[in-house]
Amino acid sequence: MAFGAVLKEHRKTAGLSQEELAFRAGMHSTAISLYERGLRQPTLHTVFTLAQVLELRPSALVADMEGLKPALL
C-alpha cells in the first residue's frame, strides 16, 4: 500500500493520468492501477523507471514510502 500511495501522490503532482504515466514508462495502464491500489508490488527496475518518468530520484520514492509505512500498518 505504501508504494501505491506514494506513486499516486507523485503522479498527480506531476499532472499525469495513469494512462500517461504508463505510456511514458512503457507499461500498461492496468499495471499503474494495480500498483496504486496495492495489488501488485513493483520490481526494483520498475521503481527506477517510474522515478525517471516522474523526474525523481528512486531514493525519494523509497524515503516517501518509509514515511508512510507506520501509518499504513
LINWO-V940556 format. One record per pair of residues at least 4 apart in sequence whose C-alpha atoms are under 8 Angstrom apart, sorted by sequence separation. I is the first residue (numbers start at 1). J is the second residue. D is the distance in whole Angstrom. If there is no record, write none. Layout:
i:I j:J d:D
i:I j:J d:D
This chain:
i:1 j:5 d:6
i:2 j:6 d:6
i:3 j:7 d:6
i:4 j:8 d:6
i:5 j:9 d:6
i:6 j:10 d:6
i:7 j:11 d:6
i:8 j:12 d:6
i:9 j:13 d:6
i:10 j:14 d:6
i:11 j:15 d:6
i:12 j:16 d:6
i:16 j:20 d:6
i:17 j:21 d:6
i:18 j:22 d:6
i:19 j:23 d:6
i:20 j:24 d:6
i:21 j:25 d:6
i:22 j:26 d:6
i:23 j:27 d:6
i:27 j:31 d:7
i:28 j:32 d:7
i:29 j:33 d:6
i:30 j:34 d:6
i:31 j:35 d:6
i:32 j:36 d:6
i:33 j:37 d:6
i:34 j:38 d:6
i:35 j:39 d:6
i:42 j:46 d:6
i:43 j:47 d:6
i:44 j:48 d:6
i:45 j:49 d:6
i:46 j:50 d:6
i:47 j:51 d:6
i:48 j:52 d:6
i:49 j:53 d:6
i:50 j:54 d:6
i:51 j:55 d:6
i:52 j:56 d:6
i:56 j:60 d:7
i:57 j:61 d:7
i:58 j:62 d:7
i:59 j:63 d:6
i:60 j:64 d:6
i:61 j:65 d:6
i:62 j:66 d:6
i:63 j:67 d:6
i:64 j:68 d:6
i:65 j:69 d:6
i:66 j:70 d:8
i:68 j:72 d:6
i:69 j:73 d:6
i:11 j:16 d:5
i:12 j:17 d:7
i:16 j:21 d:6
i:22 j:27 d:5
i:23 j:28 d:7
i:27 j:32 d:8
i:34 j:39 d:5
i:35 j:40 d:5
i:42 j:47 d:6
i:51 j:56 d:5
i:52 j:57 d:7
i:56 j:61 d:8
i:11 j:17 d:7
i:22 j:28 d:5
i:23 j:29 d:7
i:34 j:40 d:5
i:35 j:41 d:6
i:51 j:57 d:6
i:52 j:58 d:8
i:11 j:18 d:8
i:22 j:29 d:5
i:35 j:42 d:7
i:51 j:58 d:5
i:21 j:29 d:8
i:19 j:28 d:8
i:22 j:31 d:8
i:31 j:40 d:8
i:48 j:57 d:8
i:11 j:21 d:7
i:19 j:29 d:5
i:22 j:32 d:6
i:48 j:58 d:6
i:51 j:61 d:7
i:18 j:29 d:6
i:21 j:32 d:8
i:47 j:58 d:6
i:18 j:32 d:6
i:47 j:61 d:8
i:18 j:33 d:7
i:25 j:49 d:6
i:25 j:50 d:6
i:7 j:35 d:8
i:8 j:36 d:6
i:25 j:53 d:6
i:7 j:36 d:6
i:21 j:50 d:8
i:24 j:53 d:7
i:4 j:35 d:5
i:5 j:36 d:6
i:3 j:35 d:7
i:4 j:36 d:4
i:5 j:37 d:8
i:21 j:53 d:7
i:3 j:36 d:7
i:4 j:37 d:6
i:4 j:38 d:5
i:1 j:36 d:7
i:3 j:38 d:7
i:1 j:37 d:7
i:2 j:38 d:8
i:1 j:38 d:4
i:1 j:39 d:8
i:3 j:41 d:8
i:14 j:54 d:7
i:11 j:54 d:7
i:10 j:54 d:7
i:7 j:61 d:8
i:6 j:61 d:7
i:3 j:61 d:8
i:6 j:64 d:6
i:6 j:65 d:6
i:3 j:65 d:6
i:2 j:65 d:5
i:2 j:66 d:8
i:2 j:68 d:6
i:2 j:69 d:6
i:2 j:72 d:7
i:1 j:72 d:7
